């Protein structure tokens, strides 16, 4: 593995963790809004209980990804910035708005009524804007004039592949968050909320799979290169579909206590599904960062800077991992926190 390949692998790890954690985090905001008007379930309380501490941790991985990208691929920032200035700028503005409400709504009751609305709406818009970056890297939406890159915004808005990617991102976000919150509800012995989120996950599972398949049929002609490469990486996608089958079917398994569904197995299997699919997609995308104008080797940093960054990230991860383990035990496993307000069966 070359230095550039190792650098892109580290970026993939940060991006994958953020995509999973972010999907659950943003989806929890949406479910809090949807179920907040219902009195027959405490599903909204479950979502808020998870959301309260988690959004701060989720943003750590976004910062790690951005800093790592600029550090490992500094010569790619101009081209990538030209592509992402609009979606990334809008997503950042919404993220700041959401974070501000999450901070002040828990400090003063003045904003508590608006919090579910802001968190729910931005929870849908932010992932959609971020996912819209994927088709931009596949070719067909970038024009270079005298070495200056320009996004063909009108062509992008008219392309079905943009909306297919948006649909896939939204379905993924809601499916993953429903699965996780189902497991979170059961961990807190709230079976009624568990059933609410399980039903949502059952409805969204096939939709997510269908949207994933749809994206491959909407690639613009300039992106057919990745369709061919994806076909060559078919083994990873077979593993992905198999993991989906295990995770989705786990929602109907019966445990020794007679309860329907193994939510923890479902969550782990679906995360594995996305891991396999993203590995296959990433391998198919190599060596391009932006097709056909930018490869990972074109934008890579110097060997000296790369080695210094490796040492810095190794030390940083060594500090962060114990903190994340402590966070997990404190907010996601501690029964006294999970049962705030009392469970309902």
C-alpha positions in Angstrom: 0.0 0.0 0.0 1.4 3.4 -1.1 1.4 6.4 1.2 -1.4 8.0 -0.9 -3.5 4.8 -0.5 -2.8 4.7 3.2 -3.9 8.3 3.5 -7.1 7.8 1.6 -7.8 4.7 3.8 -7.5 6.8 6.9 -9.9 9.4 5.4 -12.3 6.6 4.5 -12.3 5.4 8.2 -13.1 8.9 9.4 -15.8 9.4 6.7 -17.4 6.1 7.4 -17.6 6.6 11.1 -19.0 10.1 10.6 -21.5 8.9 8.0 -22.8 6.2 10.4 -22.8 8.4 13.5 -24.1 11.4 11.6 -27.0 9.3 10.1 -28.1 8.2 13.6 -27.6 11.7 15.0 -29.5 13.6 12.3 -32.1 10.9 12.0 -32.8 11.1 15.8 -33.6 14.8 15.4 -36.1 13.9 12.7 -37.8 11.1 14.7 -38.0 13.5 17.7 -40.0 15.9 15.5 -42.2 13.2 14.0 -43.0 11.3 17.3 -43.1 14.5 19.4 -46.8 15.0 18.5 -47.8 11.5 19.6 -49.0 10.7 23.1 -49.1 6.9 22.7 -45.4 6.5 22.8 -42.3 7.9 24.4 -40.3 7.5 21.2 -39.5 11.2 21.0 -38.1 11.1 24.6 -35.8 8.2 23.5 -34.6 10.2 20.5 -34.0 13.3 22.6 -32.2 11.3 25.3 -29.8 10.0 22.8 -29.5 13.3 20.9 -28.6 15.4 24.0 -25.0 14.1 24.4 -24.3 12.5 21.0 -24.3 15.5 18.6 -21.1 16.9 20.2 -19.2 13.6 19.6 -20.5 13.2 16.1 -19.0 16.6 15.0 -15.6 15.4 16.2 -15.3 13.0 13.3 -16.4 15.7 10.8 -13.5 17.9 12.1 -11.1 14.9 12.0 -12.1 14.2 8.4 -11.7 17.8 7.1 -8.4 18.3 8.9 -7.1 15.0 7.6 -8.1 15.7 4.1 -6.4 19.1 4.0 -3.3 17.6 5.6 -3.0 14.5 3.4 -4.2 16.0 0.2 -3.4 19.7 0.3 -3.0 20.0 -3.5 -6.6 18.7 -4.0 -8.3 21.4 -2.0 -8.7 23.9 -4.8 -10.6 21.4 -7.1 -12.6 19.9 -4.3 -13.4 23.3 -2.9 -14.7 24.4 -6.3 -17.1 21.4 -6.3 -18.3 21.6 -2.7 -18.4 25.3 -1.9 -22.2 25.5 -2.3 -23.4 22.2 -0.7 -20.7 22.2 2.0 -21.3 25.9 2.7 -25.0 25.4 3.1 -24.5 22.3 5.2 -22.1 24.1 7.5 -24.5 27.0 8.0 -27.3 24.6 8.9 -25.0 22.7 11.2 -24.1 25.9 13.0 -27.8 26.7 13.3 -28.7 23.2 14.6 -25.8 23.2 17.1 -26.8 26.7 18.4 -30.3 25.5 19.1 -29.1 22.3 20.7 -26.9 24.3 23.1 -29.3 27.0 24.0 -32.5 24.9 24.1 -31.0 23.0 27.0 -29.9 26.2 28.7 -33.1 28.1 28.5 -36.7 27.2 27.9 -37.1 30.1 25.4 -36.0 27.9 22.5 -37.2 24.5 23.7 -40.3 24.6 21.5 -38.3 25.4 18.3 -35.6 22.8 19.0 -37.5 19.7 17.6 -38.5 21.7 14.4 -34.9 23.0 13.8 -33.3 19.7 14.7 -35.8 17.7 12.6 -35.7 19.9 9.5 -31.9 20.4 9.5 -31.6 16.6 10.2 -33.0 16.0 6.8 -31.3 18.8 4.9 -27.7 18.4 6.1 -27.3 14.8 5.1 -28.9 15.5 1.7 -26.5 18.4 1.0 -23.5 16.2 2.1 -24.6 13.2 0.0 -25.0 15.5 -3.1 -21.2 15.7 -3.1 -20.9 12.0 -4.3 -22.1 12.5 -7.9 -19.9 15.6 -8.3 -16.8 13.5 -8.1 -17.9 11.0 -10.8 -17.4 13.3 -13.8 -19.7 15.4 -16.0 -20.3 18.3 -13.6 -17.0 20.0 -13.6 -15.6 22.3 -16.3 -12.0 23.5 -16.4 -11.1 26.7 -18.1 -7.4 27.9 -18.0 -6.8 25.6 -15.1 -9.8 26.9 -13.1 -12.5 24.4 -12.1 -16.1 25.5 -12.3 -19.2 23.5 -11.2 -21.9 23.1 -13.9 -24.7 23.8 -11.4 -27.5 23.8 -13.9 -26.5 20.4 -15.3 -26.3 19.1 -11.8 -29.8 20.2 -10.9 -31.2 18.7 -14.1 -29.5 15.3 -13.5 -31.5 12.4 -12.0 -28.4 11.0 -10.4 -28.4 14.0 -7.9 -31.9 13.2 -6.7 -31.3 9.4 -6.6 -28.3 10.1 -4.3 -30.4 12.4 -2.2 -33.1 9.8 -1.8 -30.5 7.2 -0.9 -28.9 9.4 1.7 -32.2 10.3 3.3 -33.4 6.6 3.3 -30.1 5.5 4.8 -30.2 8.2 7.5 -33.8 7.3 8.6 -33.2 3.5 8.4 -30.0 3.5 10.4 -31.4 5.9 13.1 -34.6 3.9 13.4 -32.6 0.7 13.9 -30.3 2.2 16.4 -33.1 3.9 18.4 -35.0 0.6 18.5 -31.9 -1.0 20.1 -31.5 2.1 22.4 -35.2 1.7 23.5 -34.8 -1.9 24.3 -31.6 -1.2 26.3 -33.7 1.2 28.4 -36.5 -1.4 28.7 -39.0 0.7 26.8 -40.7 -1.9 24.6 -43.4 0.4 23.3 -40.8 2.8 21.8 -38.9 -0.3 20.6 -41.9 -1.4 18.6 -42.4 2.1 17.2 -38.8 2.3 15.9 -38.8 -1.4 14.8 -41.9 -0.7 12.6 -40.2 2.3 11.1 -37.1 0.3 10.3 -39.1 -2.5 8.7 -40.8 0.0 6.4 -37.5 1.8 5.5 -35.3 -1.3 4.9 -36.5 -2.2 1.4 -36.7 1.5 0.4 -33.0 1.9 1.3 -32.0 -1.1 -0.7 -34.1 0.1 -3.7 -32.6 3.6 -3.6 -29.1 2.1 -3.5 -29.8 0.2 -6.7 -31.5 3.2 -8.3 -28.4 5.3 -8.0 -26.4 2.9 -10.2 -29.0 3.3 -13.0 -28.9 7.1 -13.0 -25.2 7.7 -13.6 -24.6 10.3 -16.2 -22.7 9.1 -19.3 -19.4 10.5 -18.1 -19.7 8.3 -15.0 -20.0 5.0 -16.7 -16.4 4.3 -15.8 -17.4 3.8 -12.1 -20.4 1.6 -13.1 -17.9 -0.7 -14.8 -15.6 -0.7 -11.8 -18.4 -1.4 -9.4 -19.3 -4.4 -11.5 -15.7 -5.6 -11.1 -16.0 -5.3 -7.3 -19.2 -7.4 -7.2 -17.9 -9.5 -4.3 -18.1 -6.6 -1.8 -21.7 -5.9 -2.9 -22.7 -9.5 -2.5 -21.4 -9.4 1.1 -23.3 -6.1 1.5 -26.6 -7.7 0.4 -26.0 -10.7 2.6 -25.4 -8.5 5.6 -28.6 -6.6 4.8 -30.5 -9.9 4.7 -29.1 -10.9 8.1 -29.8 -7.6 9.7 -33.3 -7.1 8.3 -34.4 -10.7 9.1 -33.1 -10.2 12.7 -36.0 -7.8 13.3 -38.2 -10.9 13.3 -36.0 -13.3 15.3 -37.4 -14.2 18.8 -35.2 -14.2 21.9 -35.5 -16.6 24.8 -37.8 -14.2 26.6 -40.3 -14.3 23.7 -39.6 -10.8 22.5 -39.6 -10.2 18.7 -36.5 -8.8 17.1 -32.7 -8.8 17.9 -32.1 -5.1 17.4 -28.4 -5.2 18.3 -27.8 -7.9 15.7 -29.7 -5.8 13.2 -27.7 -2.7 13.9 -24.3 -4.5 13.6 -25.3 -6.3 10.5 -26.6 -3.2 8.7 -23.4 -1.3 9.7 -21.4 -4.2 8.2 -23.6 -3.9 5.1 -22.6 -0.2 4.6 -19.0 -1.0 5.4 -18.8 -3.7 2.7 -20.7 -1.5 0.2 -18.5 1.5 0.9 -15.3 -0.5 0.5 -16.5 -1.8 -2.9 -17.5 1.7 -3.9 -14.2 3.2 -2.7 -12.2 0.6 -4.6 -14.2 1.3 -7.7 -13.5 5.0 -7.3 -9.8 4.6 -7.0 -7.5 6.2 -7.9 -9.7 9.3 -8.6 -10.7 11.9 -6.2 -12.5 13.7 -9.0 -12.8 12.0 -12.3 -11.0 12.6 -14.6 -9.0 15.6 -13.4 -7.7 14.6 -10.0 -6.2 11.4 -8.6 -5.1 10.7 -5.0 -1.4 10.8 -6.2 -1.9 14.3 -7.8 -3.2 15.9 -4.6 -1.0 14.0 -2.0 1.3 15.8 0.4 5.0 15.3 0.9 6.4 12.2 2.6 7.8 14.2 5.5 4.4 15.8 6.2 2.7 12.5 5.7 4.9 10.8 8.4 4.3 13.7 10.8 0.6 13.5 10.3 0.6 9.8 10.9 2.3 10.3 14.3 -0.1 13.1 15.2 -3.2 11.1 14.3 -1.9 8.0 16.1 -1.4 10.0 19.3 -4.8 11.7 18.9 -6.6 8.5 18.4 -4.8 7.0 21.4 -6.4 9.8 23.5 -9.8 9.8 21.9 -10.6 6.1 22.0 -10.7 5.9 25.8 -12.9 9.0 25.9 -15.3 7.4 23.4 -15.4 4.2 25.4 -16.2 6.2 28.5 -18.9 8.2 26.6 -20.5 4.9 25.4 -20.7 3.5 28.9 -22.0 6.7 30.5 -24.7 7.6 28.0 -25.5 4.5 26.0 -25.2 1.7 28.5 -25.9 3.3 31.9 -29.4 2.1 32.9 -30.1 5.1 35.2 -29.6 7.4 32.3 -31.5 5.3 29.8 -34.6 4.9 32.1 -35.0 8.6 32.8 -38.7 9.3 32.9 -39.5 5.6 33.2 -39.9 2.9 30.6 -43.1 1.8 29.2 -43.8 -1.8 28.2 
